[in-house]
Amino acid sequence: MKRIKEFFDENGKQICIYTACLAVGGLATIGAIHIVTRYTHQYSAQVKGAGNRRFTHIKWIPQAKAD
């Protein structure tokens, strides 16, 4: 238990800062995803349709099995 206490005494500040950075980074990421989703939502149907048409000619080539 003493080693655990020493670890947190030494690294407690770094852990707190790291956690705060993770939280802020997570919020920023969520915000960015939300903005991107909002701006691309109106195009999603067209992109999906174009993507489906564009890739219909691609055939999956099965890999040769190694014996």
TIMI-2910 file (N, C-alpha, C, CB; in pm, 1 decimal, decimal comma, always signed):
<rs>
+----------+----------+----------+----------+----------+----------+----------+----------+----------+----------+----------+----------+------+
!      n_x !      n_y !      n_z !     ca_x !     ca_y !     ca_z !      c_x !      c_y !      c_z !     cb_x !     cb_y !     cb_z ! resn !
+----------+----------+----------+----------+----------+----------+----------+----------+----------+----------+----------+----------+------+
!    +83,5 !   -120,7 !     +0,0 !     +0,0 !     +0,0 !     +0,0 !    +86,7 !   +125,4 !     +0,0 !    -94,3 !     +0,7 !   +122,0 !  Met !
!   +202,7 !   +117,8 !    +64,8 !   +290,2 !   +234,8 !    +70,8 !   +336,5 !   +274,3 !    -69,5 !   +411,9 !   +206,8 !   +161,5 !  Lys !
!   +372,3 !   +173,4 !   -150,6 !   +418,3 !   +202,8 !   -286,8 !   +307,2 !   +268,0 !   -369,0 !   +466,9 !    +73,9 !   -356,2 !  Arg !
!   +183,2 !   +219,1 !   -350,0 !    +70,4 !   +277,9 !   -422,4 !    +53,8 !   +423,8 !   -381,4 !    -60,2 !   +198,4 !   -395,5 !  Ile !
!    +62,2 !   +450,4 !   -249,2 !    +47,3 !   +587,6 !   -200,0 !   +157,0 !   +676,7 !   -257,5 !    +51,0 !   +591,0 !    -45,4 !  Lys !
!   +281,6 !   +626,7 !   -257,9 !   +392,3 !   +704,8 !   -312,8 !   +370,5 !   +732,8 !   -461,0 !   +525,4 !   +631,4 !   -291,8 !  Glu !
!   +321,6 !   +631,4 !   -532,2 !   +296,0 !   +649,1 !   -675,3 !   +198,3 !   +763,5 !   -698,1 !   +241,1 !   +519,3 !   -737,1 !  Phe !
!    +89,2 !   +764,6 !   -621,4 !    -10,8 !   +868,8 !   -641,6 !    +36,9 !  +1003,9 !   -590,2 !   -140,4 !   +830,7 !   -573,3 !  Phe !
!   +118,9 !  +1002,4 !   -484,3 !   +174,7 !  +1128,5 !   -436,5 !   +265,7 !  +1190,1 !   -543,1 !   +252,7 !  +1106,9 !   -304,9 !  Asp !
!   +346,3 !  +1105,8 !   -607,7 !   +440,3 !  +1156,0 !   -708,1 !   +370,0 !  +1190,6 !   -839,0 !   +549,7 !  +1052,8 !   -733,9 !  Glu !
!   +274,6 !  +1105,6 !   -877,9 !   +216,4 !  +1117,1 !  -1011,2 !    +73,6 !  +1170,6 !  -1011,4 !   +219,0 !   +983,9 !  -1078,2 !  Asn !
!    +23,3 !  +1203,4 !   -893,8 !   -115,4 !  +1248,4 !   -885,2 !   -144,1 !  +1368,8 !   -973,1 !   -149,6 !  +1281,3 !   -742,9 !  Gly !
!    -50,9 !  +1466,8 !   -971,3 !    -71,9 !  +1587,4 !  -1050,7 !    -72,4 !  +1555,2 !  -1199,6 !    +36,0 !  +1691,4 !  -1019,7 !  Lys !
!    +23,7 !  +1473,5 !  -1244,1 !    +28,3 !  +1436,6 !  -1385,3 !    -98,5 !  +1362,2 !  -1426,2 !   +151,9 !  +1350,5 !  -1414,1 !  Gln !
!   -144,4 !  +1271,8 !  -1337,2 !   -264,4 !  +1194,4 !  -1368,4 !   -384,2 !  +1288,1 !  -1382,1 !   -290,9 !  +1087,6 !  -1259,3 !  Ile !
!   -396,1 !  +1386,1 !  -1290,3 !   -507,4 !  +1480,9 !  -1296,1 !   -502,1 !  +1562,1 !  -1425,3 !   -504,9 !  +1574,9 !  -1174,1 !  Cys !
!   -383,5 !  +1611,4 !  -1459,7 !   -367,9 !  +1691,7 !  -1581,4 !   -399,9 !  +1606,8 !  -1703,9 !   -224,2 !  +1749,3 !  -1591,5 !  Ile !
!   -348,3 !  +1482,7 !  -1704,5 !   -371,7 !  +1391,7 !  -1816,2 !   -520,6 !  +1363,6 !  -1831,9 !   -294,6 !  +1260,5 !  -1796,0 !  Tyr !
!   -589,1 !  +1338,5 !  -1719,1 !   -733,0 !  +1312,1 !  -1723,0 !   -807,5 !  +1433,8 !  -1776,5 !   -785,4 !  +1274,5 !  -1582,9 !  Thr !
!   -768,2 !  +1553,3 !  -1731,0 !   -832,7 !  +1675,6 !  -1777,5 !   -811,7 !  +1692,8 !  -1927,4 !   -778,6 !  +1797,7 !  -1701,5 !  Ala !
!   -689,2 !  +1665,2 !  -1974,3 !   -660,3 !  +1675,9 !  -2117,6 !   -744,5 !  +1576,9 !  -2196,2 !   -510,9 !  +1652,0 !  -2145,1 !  Cys !
!   -757,1 !  +1454,5 !  -2143,8 !   -839,4 !  +1354,2 !  -2210,9 !   -984,0 !  +1401,9 !  -2219,1 !   -831,5 !  +1218,9 !  -2137,0 !  Leu !
!  -1034,2 !  +1459,9 !  -2108,8 !  -1172,5 !  +1506,4 !  -2106,2 !  -1193,2 !  +1618,0 !  -2208,0 !  -1210,6 !  +1554,9 !  -1965,6 !  Ala !
!  -1102,2 !  +1715,8 !  -2209,5 !  -1113,3 !  +1827,8 !  -2303,3 !  -1099,0 !  +1777,3 !  -2446,3 !  -1006,2 !  +1935,7 !  -2273,1 !  Val !
!  -1002,5 !  +1688,9 !  -2468,3 !   -983,5 !  +1632,2 !  -2601,5 !  -1105,9 !  +1555,6 !  -2647,3 !   -862,1 !  +1541,4 !  -2603,4 !  Gly !
!  -1166,6 !  +1481,5 !  -2555,0 !  -1287,6 !  +1406,8 !  -2588,5 !  -1400,9 !  +1499,9 !  -2627,5 !  -1330,3 !  +1319,4 !  -2471,4 !  Gly !
!  -1418,9 !  +1608,7 !  -2551,0 !  -1523,6 !  +1705,6 !  -2583,1 !  -1497,2 !  +1769,6 !  -2718,8 !  -1532,7 !  +1813,7 !  -2473,9 !  Leu !
!  -1370,7 !  +1804,1 !  -2745,4 !  -1335,7 !  +1865,3 !  -2873,6 !  -1364,0 !  +1768,5 !  -2987,3 !  -1187,7 !  +1908,2 !  -2875,2 !  Ala !
!  -1330,0 !  +1641,1 !  -2966,2 !  -1354,0 !  +1540,2 !  -3069,7 !  -1502,5 !  +1525,0 !  -3095,7 !  -1293,6 !  +1405,2 !  -3029,3 !  Thr !
!  -1581,2 !  +1517,3 !  -2986,9 !  -1726,5 !  +1504,1 !  -3001,0 !  -1781,9 !  +1625,2 !  -3075,6 !  -1794,8 !  +1489,7 !  -2861,9 !  Ile !
!  -1733,2 !  +1745,1 !  -3040,8 !  -1778,5 !  +1866,4 !  -3108,4 !  -1745,5 !  +1863,3 !  -3256,3 !  -1716,3 !  +1988,9 !  -3044,4 !  Gly !
!  -1622,7 !  +1820,5 !  -3289,3 !  -1581,2 !  +1814,4 !  -3429,4 !  -1666,3 !  +1714,7 !  -3505,6 !  -1432,8 !  +1777,0 !  -3440,7 !  Ala !
!  -1689,7 !  +1596,8 !  -3444,8 !  -1772,6 !  +1495,1 !  -3510,6 !  -1913,0 !  +1549,2 !  -3532,3 !  -1777,4 !  +1364,7 !  -3426,9 !  Ile !
!  -1966,1 !  +1620,8 !  -3432,1 !  -2101,3 !  +1675,7 !  -3442,6 !  -2109,5 !  +1775,0 !  -3558,1 !  -2142,9 !  +1743,8 !  -3310,6 !  His !
!  -2009,1 !  +1863,6 !  -3568,9 !  -2007,6 !  +1964,1 !  -3675,7 !  -1998,4 !  +1895,5 !  -3811,5 !  -1889,6 !  +2062,8 !  -3657,1 !  Ile !
!  -1905,0 !  +1800,9 !  -3823,2 !  -1888,2 !  +1730,2 !  -3950,5 !  -2016,2 !  +1657,6 !  -3987,9 !  -1771,0 !  +1630,6 !  -3942,8 !  Val !
!  -2077,9 !  +1591,4 !  -3889,5 !  -2201,7 !  +1518,2 !  -3915,2 !  -2309,8 !  +1613,9 !  -3962,9 !  -2248,4 !  +1443,2 !  -3789,0 !  Thr !
!  -2318,5 !  +1730,3 !  -3898,0 !  -2422,4 !  +1826,5 !  -3933,1 !  -2402,8 !  +1877,1 !  -4075,6 !  -2422,4 !  +1944,1 !  -3834,3 !  Arg !
!  -2277,2 !  +1908,4 !  -4112,2 !  -2252,4 !  +1964,8 !  -4244,0 !  -2260,4 !  +1860,1 !  -4354,0 !  -2117,6 !  +2031,3 !  -4246,8 !  Tyr !
!  -2230,9 !  +1733,5 !  -4322,1 !  -2231,9 !  +1630,2 !  -4425,7 !  -2365,5 !  +1558,7 !  -4433,6 !  -2121,8 !  +1529,6 !  -4400,2 !  Thr !
!  -2454,5 !  +1583,7 !  -4338,4 !  -2581,5 !  +1510,7 !  -4334,9 !  -2660,3 !  +1531,3 !  -4463,2 !  -2665,1 !  +1554,7 !  -4214,7 !  His !
!  -2662,5 !  +1655,2 !  -4512,4 !  -2741,7 !  +1684,6 !  -4631,6 !  -2684,3 !  +1616,3 !  -4755,4 !  -2749,1 !  +1835,1 !  -4654,2 !  Gln !
!  -2554,9 !  +1581,0 !  -4752,0 !  -2492,1 !  +1516,7 !  -4867,2 !  -2487,6 !  +1364,8 !  -4853,9 !  -2351,8 !  +1570,1 !  -4885,9 !  Tyr !
!  -2523,8 !  +1311,7 !  -4736,1 !  -2501,5 !  +1169,1 !  -4709,0 !  -2575,8 !  +1080,7 !  -4808,3 !  -2545,0 !  +1134,6 !  -4566,8 !  Ser !
!  -2699,7 !  +1116,2 !  -4842,9 !  -2777,8 !  +1032,7 !  -4934,9 !  -2710,8 !  +1027,6 !  -5071,9 !  -2922,3 !  +1086,2 !  -4948,0 !  Ala !
!  -2667,9 !  +1144,7 !  -5123,1 !  -2602,4 !  +1149,6 !  -5253,0 !  -2471,2 !  +1072,1 !  -5251,8 !  -2577,4 !  +1294,2 !  -5294,1 !  Gln !
!  -2392,7 !  +1088,8 !  -5144,3 !  -2263,7 !  +1020,3 !  -5133,8 !  -2285,1 !   +869,8 !  -5130,2 !  -2186,6 !  +1066,8 !  -5008,1 !  Val !
!  -2384,8 !   +826,0 !  -5052,4 !  -2414,0 !   +682,6 !  -5044,7 !  -2450,4 !   +629,4 !  -5182,3 !  -2528,3 !   +655,0 !  -4944,7 !  Lys !
!  -2539,2 !   +699,6 !  -5252,7 !  -2581,0 !   +655,0 !  -5385,4 !  -2463,6 !   +648,9 !  -5481,2 !  -2688,4 !   +747,0 !  -5440,9 !  Gly !
!  -2381,7 !   +756,1 !  -5481,7 !  -2265,6 !   +760,5 !  -5571,1 !  -2168,2 !   +649,5 !  -5535,2 !  -2195,5 !   +898,0 !  -5563,7 !  Ala !
!  -2147,8 !   +628,5 !  -5404,8 !  -2055,0 !   +524,5 !  -5360,7 !  -2100,8 !   +387,1 !  -5404,7 !  -2039,7 !   +527,8 !  -5209,7 !  Gly !
!  -2231,5 !   +360,5 !  -5390,5 !  -2283,3 !   +229,5 !  -5429,5 !  -2266,1 !   +207,4 !  -5579,0 !  -2431,0 !   +216,0 !  -5390,7 !  Asn !
!  -2296,6 !   +309,3 !  -5659,3 !  -2282,3 !   +295,7 !  -5804,6 !  -2135,7 !   +281,2 !  -5842,6 !  -2344,3 !   +416,9 !  -5877,1 !  Arg !
!  -2049,5 !   +358,0 !  -5775,4 !  -1908,2 !   +360,1 !  -5811,4 !  -1842,5 !   +224,9 !  -5786,8 !  -1835,5 !   +468,3 !  -5733,0 !  Arg !
!  -1885,4 !   +154,5 !  -5680,7 !  -1813,8 !    +33,9 !  -5639,8 !  -1885,2 !    -94,8 !  -5679,3 !  -1793,1 !    +35,5 !  -5491,3 !  Phe !
!  -1991,2 !    -84,2 !  -5759,5 !  -2062,8 !   -206,8 !  -5796,4 !  -1978,0 !   -294,6 !  -5886,9 !  -2195,1 !   -172,9 !  -5865,7 !  Thr !
!  -1882,4 !   -234,5 !  -5962,0 !  -1803,0 !   -313,5 !  -6056,3 !  -1688,2 !   -387,3 !  -5987,8 !  -1747,8 !   -223,8 !  -6165,5 !  His !
!  -1660,5 !   -354,8 !  -5860,3 !  -1549,3 !   -420,6 !  -5790,9 !  -1593,4 !   -559,3 !  -5746,3 !  -1501,1 !   -336,2 !  -5668,8 !  Ile !
!  -1514,7 !   -657,6 !  -5779,1 !  -1543,9 !   -795,0 !  -5737,8 !  -1440,2 !   -837,1 !  -5633,8 !  -1543,5 !   -892,9 !  -5860,8 !  Lys !
!  -1485,5 !   -909,5 !  -5533,8 !  -1392,0 !   -960,6 !  -5432,9 !  -1316,1 !  -1077,5 !  -5492,1 !  -1466,3 !  -1003,2 !  -5302,5 !  Trp !
!  -1182,9 !  -1070,4 !  -5489,9 !  -1099,5 !  -1178,7 !  -5541,1 !  -1057,0 !  -1264,9 !  -5422,8 !   -974,7 !  -1123,3 !  -5619,1 !  Ile !
!  -1105,1 !  -1389,1 !  -5414,9 !  -1065,3 !  -1473,0 !  -5301,8 !   -916,9 !  -1504,4 !  -5305,9 !  -1145,5 !  -1602,4 !  -5300,6 !  Pro !
!   -852,6 !  -1494,0 !  -5189,6 !   -709,0 !  -1521,5 !  -5184,3 !   -685,5 !  -1671,7 !  -5192,5 !   -646,0 !  -1463,5 !  -5054,8 !  Gln !
!   -576,8 !  -1709,7 !  -5261,8 !   -541,0 !  -1851,4 !  -5270,8 !   -503,5 !  -1902,7 !  -5132,5 !   -424,0 !  -1873,2 !  -5371,0 !  Ala !
!   -557,6 !  -2015,6 !  -5096,8 !   -528,8 !  -2072,0 !  -4964,5 !   -389,9 !  -2133,5 !  -4964,8 !   -635,0 !  -2177,7 !  -4924,5 !  Lys !
!   -312,3 !  -2100,3 !  -4862,9 !   -178,1 !  -2158,4 !  -4850,2 !   -189,7 !  -2295,5 !  -4786,0 !    -83,9 !  -2066,2 !  -4766,6 !  Ala !
!   -139,4 !  -2396,6 !  -4854,4 !   -146,3 !  -2533,5 !  -4800,8 !    -30,5 !  -2558,1 !  -4705,9 !   -144,8 !  -2637,9 !  -4915,0 !  Asp !
+----------+----------+----------+----------+----------+----------+----------+----------+----------+----------+----------+----------+------+
</rs>
